[in-house]
Amino acid sequence: MDLDALLQEYFGTTDLAQATASGQAAGLERLQVDFGLSKDRGQRFALWLLMYTLGAAPDIDVAFKDAQDRDAARDMMELLAGE
């Protein structure tokens, strides 16, 4: 999934600094709903990662039933933290 496409789809802009507070809240809510409804592992991971970077992701153990997905999420968290 393309980050700019995700930002445009959920927030109406590729620059979150230009989105209004209400637009950000509404976009985040739609993002969380789509994450909860998605059955596609790759899409779920991409949506979770976007939520994680925005500080709104569910806990890994809640978000992912599959151990490989949880491990991949932990790896991404470490990568983003620079560890």
C-alpha positions as a Markdown table, in Angstrom:
| # | Residue | x | y | z |
|---|---|---|---|---|
| 1 | Met | 0.0 | 0.0 | 0.0 |
| 2 | Asp | 1.2 | 3.5 | -0.8 |
| 3 | Leu | 1.5 | 5.9 | 2.1 |
| 4 | Asp | 0.4 | 8.9 | 0.2 |
| 5 | Ala | -2.7 | 7.0 | -1.1 |
| 6 | Leu | -3.6 | 6.0 | 2.5 |
| 7 | Leu | -3.2 | 9.5 | 3.8 |
| 8 | Gln | -5.3 | 10.9 | 1.0 |
| 9 | Glu | -8.0 | 8.2 | 1.5 |
| 10 | Tyr | -8.3 | 8.6 | 5.2 |
| 11 | Phe | -7.4 | 12.3 | 5.8 |
| 12 | Gly | -8.1 | 14.0 | 2.5 |
| 13 | Thr | -4.5 | 15.2 | 2.2 |
| 14 | Thr | -1.0 | 13.7 | 2.0 |
| 15 | Asp | 0.2 | 16.4 | 4.5 |
| 16 | Leu | -1.4 | 15.8 | 7.9 |
| 17 | Ala | -0.4 | 19.2 | 9.1 |
| 18 | Gln | -2.9 | 20.6 | 6.6 |
| 19 | Ala | -5.8 | 18.5 | 7.9 |
| 20 | Thr | -8.1 | 20.0 | 10.4 |
| 21 | Ala | -8.3 | 18.5 | 13.9 |
| 22 | Ser | -11.8 | 17.2 | 13.1 |
| 23 | Gly | -10.6 | 15.8 | 9.8 |
| 24 | Gln | -7.8 | 14.0 | 11.6 |
| 25 | Ala | -10.1 | 12.6 | 14.1 |
| 26 | Ala | -12.6 | 11.4 | 11.5 |
| 27 | Gly | -9.8 | 9.9 | 9.3 |
| 28 | Leu | -8.4 | 8.1 | 12.3 |
| 29 | Glu | -11.8 | 6.7 | 13.1 |
| 30 | Arg | -12.3 | 5.4 | 9.6 |
| 31 | Leu | -8.8 | 4.0 | 9.6 |
| 32 | Gln | -9.6 | 2.0 | 12.8 |
| 33 | Val | -12.9 | 0.8 | 11.5 |
| 34 | Asp | -11.3 | -0.4 | 8.2 |
| 35 | Phe | -8.6 | -2.1 | 10.2 |
| 36 | Gly | -11.1 | -4.0 | 12.3 |
| 37 | Leu | -13.1 | -5.1 | 9.2 |
| 38 | Ser | -10.2 | -6.0 | 7.0 |
| 39 | Lys | -9.5 | -9.7 | 6.4 |
| 40 | Asp | -6.4 | -9.2 | 4.2 |
| 41 | Arg | -3.2 | -9.6 | 6.3 |
| 42 | Gly | -1.1 | -7.2 | 4.2 |
| 43 | Gln | -3.8 | -4.5 | 4.3 |
| 44 | Arg | -4.3 | -5.0 | 8.1 |
| 45 | Phe | -0.5 | -4.7 | 8.6 |
| 46 | Ala | -0.3 | -1.5 | 6.5 |
| 47 | Leu | -3.3 | 0.0 | 8.4 |
| 48 | Trp | -1.9 | -1.0 | 11.7 |
| 49 | Leu | 1.5 | 0.5 | 10.8 |
| 50 | Leu | -0.1 | 3.8 | 9.8 |
| 51 | Met | -2.0 | 3.9 | 13.1 |
| 52 | Tyr | 1.2 | 3.1 | 15.0 |
| 53 | Thr | 3.0 | 6.0 | 13.4 |
| 54 | Leu | 0.1 | 8.2 | 14.4 |
| 55 | Gly | 0.2 | 6.9 | 18.0 |
| 56 | Ala | -3.2 | 5.2 | 17.7 |
| 57 | Ala | -2.5 | 1.6 | 17.0 |
| 58 | Pro | -4.1 | -1.2 | 19.1 |
| 59 | Asp | -1.7 | -3.4 | 21.1 |
| 60 | Ile | 0.1 | -6.0 | 18.9 |
| 61 | Asp | -1.4 | -8.9 | 20.8 |
| 62 | Val | -4.9 | -7.5 | 20.2 |
| 63 | Ala | -4.3 | -6.5 | 16.6 |
| 64 | Phe | -2.7 | -9.7 | 15.3 |
| 65 | Lys | -3.8 | -13.3 | 15.9 |
| 66 | Asp | -0.9 | -14.7 | 13.9 |
| 67 | Ala | 2.5 | -14.9 | 15.6 |
| 68 | Gln | 4.3 | -14.0 | 12.4 |
| 69 | Asp | 2.3 | -10.8 | 12.1 |
| 70 | Arg | 3.0 | -9.9 | 15.7 |
| 71 | Asp | 6.7 | -10.6 | 15.2 |
| 72 | Ala | 6.7 | -8.4 | 12.0 |
| 73 | Ala | 5.0 | -5.6 | 13.9 |
| 74 | Arg | 7.5 | -5.8 | 16.7 |
| 75 | Asp | 10.3 | -5.7 | 14.1 |
| 76 | Met | 8.8 | -2.6 | 12.5 |
| 77 | Met | 8.5 | -0.9 | 15.9 |
| 78 | Glu | 12.2 | -1.6 | 16.6 |
| 79 | Leu | 13.1 | -0.4 | 13.2 |
| 80 | Leu | 11.2 | 2.9 | 13.6 |
| 81 | Ala | 12.7 | 3.3 | 17.0 |
| 82 | Gly | 16.2 | 3.0 | 15.6 |
| 83 | Glu | 17.1 | -0.1 | 17.6 |
